[in-house]
């Protein structure tokens, strides 16, 4: 399989050189050199350097902290230093959270489109020229999609602007007037790009599979915000056909390896941003450094906790941990029942029901300050431990995504019980750099030697798009259309069973209604794509759909998962009792969702005040 690989250390200096067609790249020695327009665009090699720099600019907007940062805005994860104002509805109309603008990147895309066409026959062959234009259009569409899914509307710029295009402090151009208009521009750009993109990208870059994969998701998001049923159906059909356009890809047999060095060339990967250890250290990789806890044997000895660590001088975990996975998320990974062989939520299995007595009150050992956090608790009756009951025979993706009590991580025995070596209070109190939920993220954590530590060089690949995601895009479009009287929801169930059985190693699920199919699908997408910058946007789509996609609530209603408190697990040191509690640290349990405004974030009001062409403001802001 060909891989789409961008090796940053190889092309970033060239991209800097070619930032504008008359810029200079100044090294430490003279003489200085400048590069004119013909040098940049007169050959595919130099033009590709400019394009690769633009790919980096665009695709980095999809990855890094974004892959986990949006996760904390749902109840999948908790920020260990407290929640942001975003989840408490403290944003005002002047907020720039929606990412308005990106005009410098848009200009780069338009330069590629314009100059790619202009230099046809003047250094570029016809095929090379068309490919450059196609890549510019895809990148422009991908950039505008980032704004469409947050704000719905944006300033559409389809040419290289001249001074005459500006007036006063802003553009003389208006914003698009609706989400429909926005998505039509984006979808047309990507559709126009597909015929002239390469079948596969040798040595890196963009190809047809990348464009089809993005189109499958963009059309899905567009349909969610569309009020015209005919247009909605058209875009849902487009999502399916685009997913079908992806060729030569299969689901990987080992889910966890897709996101680490173990299988960085997986047959499932469609587009990744690859970082080279020649210029990348762990602190520059947010989903790596910022999910790794920070403690050592000295702290454990001082408090009488354990077991002690055996590697790296008793300090294998020296990260900057900011994000913890929630018990809410862990609950979604099904367990195989010991008696029936079928799957169920862990609290509904025979091994749980036969061995645990539950209570609505807090255990006696609960600290006074946390009694109010307790939702429910349990005591184990037999010889098993609660960790055995909870964590054995789970969906395989659980073991590849989450670090849990009794796990082995970095060759260390992990104990997340009270007084355990990675317990949430191992450092003395809740707060930065340790879990607040008694879980850690494992997904995407590389085996960096000797450890994840600031200044340690490492390769890394961010997964931007993969085949499992495309399949689930298709499944969702099928479910929507089935609810609109077109097609059969069982086709979506078949797709969910592909990821479920291949990645989860679970038996295939059976459902008997469209409502049950939606429940299967939503759980499947949530755990399949955790930490891939997906769940928040999926919740918005499902809220727009309403009905079976949002607990029977009318379309455009309140979204439950954006208001429910994230939870944590607390396990006694002997593993014979436990409780599930609301995370109150940093006001993590205070979560609001104002449906009249949060489906679209504001266009920054300061921009509108400087340039009325950018109005009107989005509803509710």
N, C-alpha and C positions, 0 to 999 in steps of 0.2 A: 504494500500500500504506500502511495506517496503521502508525505506528511507536509502540512502547512507550517513551516518553521521560520520564525523571524529571529535570527541570532543578533541580539541588540549590540553586542560589542563589535560586530563587524560593520554595521552600517550607520550607527549613530553619528560618528564623526563626519561621514559623507553627507548625512541628512542636515547636519548643522551647516556645512559648507553651502548647501543648496537651499537654505531657508528662503531666500529670495533670489531672483535671477541675477541681481547685481551685487550680492553681498560678498564679503570677504571672509575667509577662514584664516585666522591669525594663529600661527603656531609659535613656539618659543624662539624660532630662528627666522631671520630674514633670508631672502627677499619676500615681501608680501606678494600674494597673487590674488587676482580677481578673476571671476568667471562670468562671461557674458551669456546672454540668453541662448544663443546658438549652441554654446558648449553644453549647457544644461539639457536642452530639449532636442539637440541634434543627433543624439544617439540613445538607444534603448538603455544602455548601461547607466549613463548619468541620469536619465529620466527615472529609471527604476530606483536610484538612490533617493531621489526626492519623494517618490511614491512610498518607499519603505519608511521614510521618516514620517510621512503622513499616516500610514497604517499604525505606526507606534502611537502617534498622538490620539488617533481615534479609538483604537482598541484598548489603550490603557484607561480610557474612560469607562470601559466595561469591567475592568478587573481591579487588582490591588485591593484597597480597603473597601471598595464598593461591593466586592463579593460577600463580605461579612458585615460591613457597616449597615446595609439595609436590613440584614437579618435581625438585628436588635430592635428594629422598628416593628417587628412582629413578636409573637410570644415564642418564637423558636429559640431565641437567645437573649442573654442579659449582658449589658455593659457593666463591667465590674466596678466602675466608678460612679454608677448612677445613670439614670435615663436622661435623654436629651429633651429639650422643650418640644421637639417634633411630636413625640408620642403623647404629650400632655396638651396638644393644641395651643402651644404658646407662640407659634409663628404668627407674624403679622404680614400685611400686604407688601411690605418692603423686603421680604425675605428673598434671598437669591438661591434658595435650596433647589429650585427647579432647573438650574443650570442655563438660564437665559443667555443667549448670545453665541459664544464660541466662534465669533466672526473671523478670527485669525485662522482657525482650522478650516472653516468654510471657504475662506479665500484660497487656501492651499488646494482644496478639492477642485474649486473652479479654475485654478491655474492648470491643474492636470487636464481637465476637460478641454479647456481652451487651447492650450499649447500642444496637447496631444494631437488635436485635429489640425492645428496650424502647421505643424512640422511633418505632416503626411507628405512623403515624397521629398522632404528636405532633411534627410538623415534618418527618417523613420519609414519603414515599409508601411503599406496600407494595413496589414494585419497588426503590426506593432502599434500604429496610431490608434486603431480601433480598440485594441486591448487597453491602452493607456486611458482613453476616454471612458471605457467601461469601468475601470478601477476607480477613476475619479467619481463617477456617478454612484457606484456602490458605496464608496466612503462617504459621499455627501448624504446619501439616504440613511446610512447607519448613524451619522452624526445627528441628523435631524430627528431620528427616532428617539434618541436620548431626551430631546426636548418635548417631543410629542407625548411620550408616556408620562411625563411629569406635569407639563403645563397645558398640553393639548394643542397649543398654538405657538407659532414662532415667526420670525422674520425670514421669509423665503428669499434667498439670494441665489440666483442661478447664473451669475456672470461675475467676472472680475470687476469690482467696483472702481470707479474713477472719482476724483474729488467732487465732480458735479453731482454725484449721487448722494452727497451728504448736505445737510443744511443745519446750521446752528451747531448744537451739541450732539445731534443724532442722525440716523438714517432718514432719508425721505421716504423710505419704504414702509408699508404697513405690516402688521402681523397678519397671518392667515385668520380668517373669520370664524373658522369652525374646525373641530377635529377631523371632520370629513375632508375638508380642503387640505389639511396638513397631511393626512395619510395618503391622499391621492398623489401628492407630490412625491412622497417617500416611496410609495409602491411603484410609481412609474419609473423613478430613477433606478430602482433595483431590477425591475423587469427589463428596462432598456439595457442594463449592464449585462445581463445573463448571456445573451447570444455571443458576445465577444470576449467573455472571460475564458481562460484556459480550462480544459477539461480537468486537469490536475496541475497544481503549482509545483513545478520542479524546483527544489531548493528553497521554497518558501513563497509566501504571498497569498493572493486571493484567487479562488477558482469558482467554478459553477456551484459546487457543493456548498461553499460558504454562503453564496448569495441565496441559493434555494433555502438553506437552513434559516437564515435571517428572515427571509420572506415568509416562511411558514409561521414564525412567531409574530412578526409585525402585522400580518394580515389578521391574526387572532386578536391582537390588542386593538386593532382598528375596528373590528367587528363589535367588540365589547362596548365601544363608545358611540356606535352608530345607531341612530333612531329609525332610519328607514329600513324596513324589513327586507326589501329587495336588495339593497346595497349590503346589508348585513350578511345575507345568504351568499352573495357574490364573493365577499371577502372570506367567509368560512370555507367555501369551495376552493378558493385560491390557497388558503392555508393547507388544505389537504393535497392539492396538486403540487404545491411547492415542496411539501414533505416527500411526495412521491418522486420528485425530481432529484433527490439526493441518491447517488448511486455508489456502489462499491464499498459501503460501510456496513459493519455488523456490530452487535453488542459485544463488548468484551466479556470474557468469562470471569475475570476477577475485577470486581467493581473498584476496590480500593486502589489497585495499581494504576488505574487511569489517571489518578491525581498525584502520583509520585514518580520518582525516577525509575521505579520498577517497570513501567510500561509507558514511557513518554512518547512512544511511537504507536500507540494503540490503534487498532483498526477502527475503533469507535470515534476517535478524535476527528473533528472537522476543521476547527480553527483554534489555535492556541497562540498565546504570546510567550515566547521562550526567552528566558533570561540566562545569560552566560555567567559562570562563576568568575570569569576574568574581570567583570566589573559589577558584580552583584553580591551584596552581603545580606545576612539574614535580617538585619533591621530594616532593610528596604522591602521586605516581603511581608506585608501586613498579615495575610492569612497564615503565616508561619510563625513569625516572632510574637505576634499578638494573641496567639492561642496557647502559648507555652507558659506554664506556671513558673513561679520563682520562689524557691526555698532551698535549704541545704541541711546537712546533718547537724550543724551547730544549733540551728533553731530546733530541730527535732529533739536533740539531747537536752536542751535547756527546758523543754516542756514535757519531756517524757513520752514523746510520740514516736510512732514507728510504723513499719520497720525502717531501719536506716537504709540509705542508698549505698550501692556497692560500686558504682562507676564514677569516673571523673572526680575523684577525691571526695565523694559524698555530695557532689553538687551537679547532678546531671540536668537539672531544670533551672535555668537562669534566663528565662524569657521575660517578656513584658505583658503578660496575659491581660487582655482587656475583655474578651468575650467568652462567656460560658454557655453551653447548650442547656436548655431548660428541661425539666421533667415533662412538660407538655409535649415537647418534641419526642423525647424518649418513649412516651406512652404510645406514639404512633407506630413504632416498630413492633410488628406482631410476633407472637410466640407460638410455637407448635405445641399443642396440648399433648401431654404425656399419654392420656387415655384414648383420645379420639384420633390423634394424628392430624387434626385440622388446626387451622390458625385462629387465634383470638387475641384480644388485648390481654396483657399479662395478668390483670386483675380478674379476668373472666375464665382463666384456664383452670383445669381440675387441680393442678399442682398448687395453685394459689388457694382455691376454695377449700381444698382438703387440709391445708396446713397453716392457714393464717386466720386469726380472729381479728376483725376490724372494729374500729371505734371512731366516733366523731370527736373524742376528746384527745388532749395531748398526753403523751407518756409522762410519767413522773420525772424522768430525767431531762425533760425539755427545759431550757433556760427560761427564767422568768420573763425576759424581754421578748421571747419568741413564741410564747404560748398563743398569742393572738394570731400568729401567722398560720397555725396548724389548720389544715383542711380536714384531714383524717389521718388515722394512725393504725398500726397493726402489730400483732404479736405472733410469733411463729410457735406453733404447738408441738411440732415433731422434732426430728433430729436435723432437718435441713436448716440452712441459713437463709435469710431473706434474699441475700445476693444470689444464691443458687436458684431460688424460685423466680426471681425477677429477670435474671440475665442469661439463663441457659436457653438454648434452642430458639434463639431470636432470628429474625430476618438478618441475613448475612451483612446487609448494609449497615446495621447497627454496629457490628464489630469493626467495620472499616471506617466508621464516621465518628464514633464516640468512645472516649476513655471512661471506664466505669469501675466501681469497687470490685476488687479481685482480678482486674485486668493486668496484663503485662505490657509495659510501655518502656521503650528504650532499654530493654532487658531487665527493667526493674519491676518488682512486685508492687502494684499500686493498691493502696488502702485509702478509701474515701469514706471510712466510718469516722465517728467521733474519735479524735486523737490519732487518726491515721496520718500517713506521711504526706498526702496531698489533700487532706481535709480542708474544708473551706476556711477554718480558723487556725490552720497550722502556723501562720505567722502572727497569731495573737488576736486578730480581729478581721472582720470583713473589709474588703477594700481592694485597691489595685493589685494586680499581678498574681492573684490567686483566684481559683474558682469561687463563685458565690452559690453554685447549685450542686456541688459535688459531682460534676461531670466536666470533662474537657473535650474539645474537638480534636479528633485524630485525622479527619479527612484533609488531604492536601499537605500533611506534615511530612516533610522529607526526612530521610535518615541522614541528617547532616552530621558529619564527624568533625570533632569529637562530640559536639552538642550544638543546639541552637543558642547562639550567643552573639551579641553585637560584635561585628568585625569579622565573623566567620564567613568565608566566601562559599557560595553555593550556586549550582544551576537551579533553575526553577521554571516550571511551565504553568501558566495560568490557563485553565480550560475556559475558553469563551463560548464555544459551541461544539456539541457532540451529538452522536446519533440517537442516544437515549432521549435527549431533550426534544429532538425533532419528532420522534415517534409519539411522545406525549403531546406535543403540539397538535399532531394529527388526531390523536384520540379525543382531545378536547373539542376540536372543530366538529368531529363526528357526533359527539354528545349534543352540542348546541343544535346542529341540524336535525338530529333525531327529535329534539324537543319542538322543532319548528315543522315537524311532519315530513322530514326528508331523510331517508336512510334508516339504518338500524343501529341502535346503541350497542348491540352485541359485538360489532366490529371494534368499538372502542375498548370493550372488555378484553378482547383478544390481544389488543396492543398492550394494555396494562399487564396482561399475563406474561408478555414477553420480557419486560423489565423485571417484573416480580419474580419470575422463575429463573431467569438468567443471572440477574444481579442479586436478588434477594435469596435465591435458593429455597424458595417457598413453593408449596403446591399451588397450582393454578386456582384462582378464585372463581366462584360461580355466583351470579346475581340473577334476580328474577324481575327486575324493574329498572326503569330509567333512573329513578331516584337512587337505588342501590348502586347503579353503575357510576353515578356522580360521586357517591361516597367513596367507592373504591378508587376512582380516578384521583380525587383530591388528596387522599392519603398517599397514593402512589407518587404523585408529583411532589408532594411535600418532602418525603424522605429521599426520593431519588435525586432531587436537585438542591438539597440543603447546601448552603454555603456557595451557591452558584449564581447569586444575584437574581433570584427568580421569585421567591415566595411572596414578597410584598406586592409585586406587579400582578401575580396570579390572583391574589386576594382581591385586588381592585377589579379584575375581570370578572371574578366569580360574584362579587358584590353587584356589579352592573347587570349580570345575568339574573341574579336573584333566584327565587324558587329552590329547586333541588341543589343548586350550587352555593346557596347561602342560608341553609336551615329554614327554608320556607319563607324567608323575608322577601318583600317586594323588590323588584329591580331598583338599584340605586340606593338601597337602604343601608343601615348600620352594619358594619363588618365585625362579627363577634371576635375573631382572632386578633383584631387590632385593639380590643378593649379588655380582653381577659388578662388577668395578671399572670406573668410567668411564674412557674413553681420550681421548687427544689426538693431534693430528697435528703433526709437526715437519718442515718443508720447508726444504731447503738454500736459500741465497740465490739460487743459479742455477737453482733449481727442477728440477734433474736427479736429485736423490735425496731420500729422505724416510724417516721411520719413524713407526710407530704405537706409542704407549707408554701404560702405565697412569699415571693421575694419582695421584701419591703425596702431593702437596702437601696439608698439613692432614689427613693420614690419609684422604684421599678414597677410597683403595683398600681401606680396612678397612670392609667392609659385611657385616652379619649379618642373618639372618632366622630367628627362632625360631618355627617354624610352630605350636608348641603354645600360643602366646600372642599373636602379632602380628596375627592376623586380627581381633582385637578389642583395643582399648587398655583400660587399667584405668579403672574408676570410682574416682576419687581415694580412696585408703584413709582419708585424714583425714576425709572426709565420712562414710564408713561408721562410723568410730570415734565420731563425734559423734552419728550416727543409724543404728542397726542396721537400720532399715527399708530402707536403701538397698542392703543386701547381697542375696545373696552377691556376692563379688568375681568378676570374670570369670576364666575358666580361665587358668592359667599365671601369674597375678599374685598 
